[in-house]
């Protein structure tokens, strides 16, 4: 019997977080201990509602608990992304869904601490949102760094341009103080899945057409419609990037990406470059590496995994 990897997903559920949750659930290879939510793409309330909707869509709402986290960044005001993700964060795709699932009473950071300490070396944290929840957990429990199996962060960009400012990726920009704290905390295994690789993992209309379950296919088509339009306006490509799903993909199969270890930090005191992820490629600072940085991706292999998972037999009977 294959032992499934134990994970906690930390999300600000917009369009691509929802797809990441879908990949994690349908893969069948991850034991999802719980999902923690945070303010980011949308408000904490909306992110939590969206997360519950996706779990109900997949028919697993009774199996995976949801925990509310931080309602705003550590020291800054919130920065939402409604233009990209829609007013509700998932493109209006589940606007009429009646939701019965409710989040747990325990705070997200307390849930993270409890699970990691109870299962030392076994829990992987997959972070696809601003890093506020993990920063708050570290403030309460600095020794968390020595007990997590791995932290996989969707965030940053080290060899290209940003997607919220000329230099910054959105998750890093929204709470750079939290990102700086997490990167400096001393996790022995922290992997940075940034725009350098996620921009190469693209979902097109043709790819969506390969999804066999009509419920899942309709949801993905509707939720990504405006997202793909915005991506075309900005990048001239008829598709959208699977930013957050690729972080889950790295948890499933690290061979999807080429990773190199570097010292990475985040700018927090610049009018022009706040949230910029700075990677010391030439070791000019003389600091020890603190992150494995994804530099290349086998996009076709990952996309095949994504579509195969969403087509998995466990879920192809939904509403058919």
Buried (B, 14 or more C-beta within 10 A) or exposed (E): EEEEBBBBBBBBBBBBBBBBBBBBBBBEBBEBBBBBBBBBBBBBEBBBBBBBBBBBBBBBBEEBBBBBBBBBBBEBEBBBBEEBBBEBBBBBBBEEBEEEBEBEEBBBBBBBBBBBBEBEEBBBBBBBBBBBBBBBBBEEBEEBBEBBBBBBBBBBBBEEEBBBBEBBBBBBBBBBBBBBBBBBBBBEEBBBBBBBBBBBBBBBEEBBEBBBBEBBBBBBBBBBBBBBEBBEEEBEEEBBBBBBBBBBBBBBBBEBBEBEEBBBBBBBEEEEBBBBBBBBEEEEEEEEBBBBBBBEBBBEEBBEBBBEBBBBEBBBEBEE
